Amino acid sequence: MHAHEKRVCMNSWQQHWQQQLAEREQRHLLRRVRILDSAQGADVEVDGKRYQSFISNDYLGFANHPALKKALADGAEKYGAGSGASHLLGGHSRAHQQLEEELAAFTGRDRALLFSTGYMANLGVLTALAGKGDCILQDKLNHASLLDGGLSSGADCRRYLHADTNSLEQHLARKAGKKILVATDGVFSMDGDIAPLLALATLCKKHDALLMVDDAHGFGVLGKTGAGSCEHFSLTQDDVPVLMGTLGKALGSFGAFVAGSHEMIEMLIQFARTYIYTTAMPPAQATVTSAALQLLGTESWRREKLQANIHFFRAQAQQRSLPLMDSLTAIQPVLVGSSEAVMHIDQQLRARGFLVGAVRPPTVAEGAARLRITLSAAHKDNNITLLLDAIAEALQAIK
């Protein structure tokens, strides 16, 4: 190809990109990157300005915890800055192994396996455990990584109505005779509600289906010890054979894990491409997560404070007649409706020094744009009250 032809080709791509981006901006759907100039916390500096943050998944306030910063420094001193290789080619350190054993014990599973991110964990699990001729059934509101993993697996993928066990049972009955994997979020990331795991586990046993729970937003927060959604419902490895959890939310660290039986973990080691063909997380980061697991026990007051903040937020929001959704978790959506309206409110809140999530399609359905407010143990009552006052005034102004 001549230089002129290459230039024409690139120009056509450039035009296409410009059109796509312009259309997205016109529909108030353009995403923008904020630059964080401080450590994560209830008070942050973004793009040079101070804000009260209600946008992070740092539910327990661990991300800037002195004990975790010390663990990272000590881990780097001992293991260096990077792992240097994949887990299977010399990158699996003693720190990784220790963390996997701690996670298995903490969740009551035989074994655990580390992944670099939750997205990679979900892709790895679904493509390793299901394939052509199998069936994957997923909750309609599952995280994008579960949906993408299902599509990548080559299996027959179907979605049942959100948290609807009758809908799931109908799908299970129609797929009788196939190997079936049922996947669900433990806590749904945009609605904040908890999946009916007890009923799902009963159905999966009845139909000989494999149940997988993505507990990204439950792990560290729910349950008596913080072991997550399964502990919240007293469900064992036999009830939920495949458990995925992330380490960069409530635990304030980074990465993800999958926990389950010896055989299931061995299957992932052999067949999960997102585990096999990528560099292991830095071992120093694994030491941070080990320290965070200890903090879950020694600073359990953080989970109690988070629960108190959730109840306070909901009570105060109801007093102001805010359109809350049915969530008893740290994720508290305020339904707005149109993308234009939610972006207008987001601008008003930022002008008053508040950061919240302005969530629009395609992340949520058309007409269901919302403020996604995430609460932390680090928030104080006064922070929450001021935010709710600002939201109430902004909503009133657009009526």
N, C-alpha and C positions, 0 to 999 in steps of 0.2 A: 504494500500500500504506500502511495506517495504521501509526502508531508501534507500537501493540500487536502487530500482525502481524509487523512487523520484529523486535520483541523475541523473539517466539516462534520465528521463523526462526533467529535467532542462537543462542537457547538450544539448539535441536536440534543445531546445528553444534557448539556447545560441549560438549554431552553426548557427541556422537560422538567428538570429539577426546579427551575425558577417558577414554572407554572404550578407545580405541586405544592411548593412552599407558599406561594401567594394565595392559593386556594385555601390552604390550611389556616393561614393567618386571617383571611377574610371570614372564616367560620369560627374564629376565636379558639382554634385548636392547636396553635403553634406552641410547642414546648420550648422553654428557655432554661439555660443552665445558670444557677446561682453560684457565686464563688464564696465559699466559707473561709473567712479570715481568722477564725478562732477555733478552739476545741468545741466538740459537740456538747450541748447542754441546754438547760432551760433558757439561758441567756446567751445569744451568739452574736457574732459580727459577720454580716454578709454584705459583700460589695461595699465595704467601708462604713456600714451603718449598723447600729445596735438594734437587736430585735428580741422580743420574747418569742421563743420558738415552740410551736405546737405542730411541728412537721416531721419530727424525727421518730424513728422506731426504737430509740434508746430508752426503752420503757422503765428501766430501773436506775437510770443515771449512771451506768457503769462505764460508758465510753471514755470518760475523762477521770476515772477513779484512780487515786494515787497508787493503790496496790496493783492495778493492772498496768499502769505506766512503768512501775518498777519491774514487774514481771517481764515486760517487753524488753526493757534495757538489759536485765540480767540474762534473758534468753538470747539476745543478740550477742552479748559478751561471750556466752558459752558456745552457741551454734552458728554465729555469723548472721549476715543479713538475709541470705537466701538459701533455699534448699538445694539448688543446683541441678536437680534432675527430677524425673517422675518418681512416684512411689516405688515402681517396680524396677527402676534402673538406678538405684543407689540414693534416692532422695528421701527415703522413709527413715526418719530419725527416731531416736529413743523418745523424744518429746511427742512425736506423732503417735507412737505406739502407746505411750502412757495415757494420752488424751483419749484414744479410741477405747482403751480399757475402762477409763473413768466414765466415759459416756455410756458404754454398755451397762456398767453397774448402776449408774444413776437412773437410766431409763428402764432397768429391769429386763434387758435383752441379752442374748448370748454374746453377740459381737456388735461392734460399730465400725464404720468405714468413713474416713474423712474425704470430703470433696472440696474443691476450691471455692465454689459458690453453691447456693441453693438451686439456681437455674441449672447448673451442670449436674447436680445431684439428681434432680427430677428427670432431666433428659437421659442420664445414665441408667437410672432404674427402669424407666419405661421401655427403653430400647433394648435393654439387656434381658428383661423378664418377659416381654411380650413381643410377638412378631406376626408375620403373615399367618392367617388361619385362626389367630386368637382374637379376643374381643376386649377392648378397654372401655369401661363405662365411667364417665366423669360428671361431677356436679357442674351445672351450667355456669356457676360463678367461680370455678376453679381458677387459680393463678395461671397466667400465660405460659409459664414454664411447664406446667403439667399438660396443658393443651398442646404445646409444641412437642413435648416428649411423646405424646400419644400419636400425633401426626407423623413424627419421624420413625416410629416403631414399625410401621407397615401393617399394624393390626387394624381390625374393624373398630373405629372409634365412634361412640355414641355419647350424647349428653343427656342426663336426666334432669328434671326440673329441680330448681334449687332447694336443697335440704328436704326433698319430697321422697319419702321412703316408698310410697305407693308407686310413684313414677319409676323409681329404681327397680322395684320388684317386677314391674311389667317388662322392663328391659331384660332383667335376669331370666325371666320365664321364656322370653322370645329367643334368647341366646343359649338355651339349655343344650348341653352336649359339647359346648366349646369351652376352652380354657378362658376364664374371665378374670380380669383384674379390675377392681373398683378403686378409683382414686378420688380423694376429697381433700380440700383444705381442712385443717382442724379449726382455725379461726379465719374467716374470710376477710381478705385484706382491704376490701373497699366497703363492705357492709358492717364488719366488726362482729357479726353473729357467729355462734359456735355450731359446728356441724352436729347432727344427732348421732353421735358415734356409737352409742349403745345399740340403737336400732339398726344402724348400718352393719355393725359387727354381727348381730343376730341374723340378718338377712344373708350376709356373705357366707356364714357357716351353713345356713340352710341350703344355699345353692352352690356350695363348694367353690366359692369365688375368693380370690386373694384381695384383701383389703389393704390399701396404702393410704397413709395419712401424712399430708404435708403440714407439719406443725410449726411453720416459720414464725407465726405470731402467737403461738401458745406456749412454746418451749421457753422455760425460764420464768414464766408469769403464772400460768394456771397450775392447779394441783397443790397438794399440801406442802410439797417440798420444791415446787417449781418445775417438776419434770414434764409438765405440759398437759395437753388435752386428754391424753390417754390416762394419766394419773387422775385428772379431774373426774373422769367417768369410771375409775378403777378398772381399766382395761389392760389386759396382759399381752404378752407377745403372741399368745395363742389367739387372742381376739383381734389384734392388729399386727399382722405378721411383718408389715413393711412400714417403718416409721422414719420420716425425714424431718430433721430440724436444722434451723440456721443458727449461726453463732454470732452474727453481726447485728442482731436486734437487741433482745433483752440482755444478752450476755456481754454486749459492748465490745465484741472482738471481731472476728472475720472468719468466713468459711461456712461449711455445712457438714452434716453427717447423715448417714443412713444406718439404722440399727435393726437387728432382727436375728434370725437363726444363723447357725454356723453355715448351713448350706446356702442360704440366700446371700449372705455376705460373700461367700466363695464364688457364687455365680456372678456377682458384680465385679469382683477382682478379675475374673476371666473374660467377661463380656461387656462391661460398661466402658464404652470408648472414652467418655468424658473423665473417667478415672485413669485409664491406661495411658492415654496419649496427651497428658498435660503435666506440667511441672507441679510438684507438690507445694502446698503453701509453705511459707517460711517457718521453720521449726520454732523460732521465737514467738510467732503468732500462736502456735499451739500451746506454748507455756502460758500465754495470756488467758486462753480459754480455760486451762486447768485452774488458774487462779480465780477466774470468774465462777467456776463451779463451786469452789470453796466459799466464795462470797455469798452464793445463794443460801448456804447454810448459816453462815455467821452473821449475815445482815438480812435476815428474813423480814425485818421491819420494812424494807423497801417494797416488798410485795404488798404488805399491809397498807402502807402509805399510798401505793398506786390504787388499790381497791377503794380506799377512802376518797381519793381524788376523783375516781370514776363516779362514785355515788354522789359526791358533792356537785360535780359537773352536771350530771343528769337532773338533779333536783333544781339547781339554779337555772338550767336551760328550760325546764318545764315551767318554772315561774315566769319566764320571759316568753313563753309560748313558741319556742323555737321548734322547727320541724325536724326533730330527731328521728333516727332510725332505731330499730329494736336491737341494740347492742349493749351488752354488759361487760365489754372488754375495753382495753385502752384505746381502741379505734372507735371514735365517735363521729359519724358522719352527720352533717347538717344538710338536708336535701334542699337544693336551690331550684333546679330545673334546667334552665337554658345555659349554654356555655357562655354567652355574652354576659348574662347576669352574674354568674359565678366569678368571671374575670373582673367585672366591675367591683364586686365585693372584695375580692382579693386585693385589688389596688387600694381600696379604702382601708383595709386592715393593715397593709404594709405602710401606708402613710401614717398610721397611728402606732406603728412599731410592733406589729404582730405578724408572724409567719405561720401560715397554715397551708395545707394542700388544697389546691383548686383542681379538682379531678373532673375531667371531661371525657367524652367519647374519643377514641374507641375503648378506653379503659373501662368506662361504664356505658350503659345503654343511652341512646338518644333521649333527651328530655330528663335524664337522671343525673345531670351535673351536680356536684356537691362540694362542700367544704369538708375535707377529710382532716379531722382534728385528732392528733394522737397525744395522749396524756402520759406523763412520766411521774415517777416518784419524786423527781426534783421540783415539780411545780408546787407553788404555794396557792392557798385559797384566793389570795388577792389577785394573783396572776390570772386565775381562771375567771374570777368575777369581772375583771376589766375586759378580758377577751369577749365574754358573753355579752357585756354591755355594747361593745363595739360591733359585734355581729348583729345584735338586735337592731341597732340604729341603722346599720348598712342595709339590712333586709327591709326595714320600714321605708327607707329612702327610695327603693326601687319599685315599691308597690304603686 
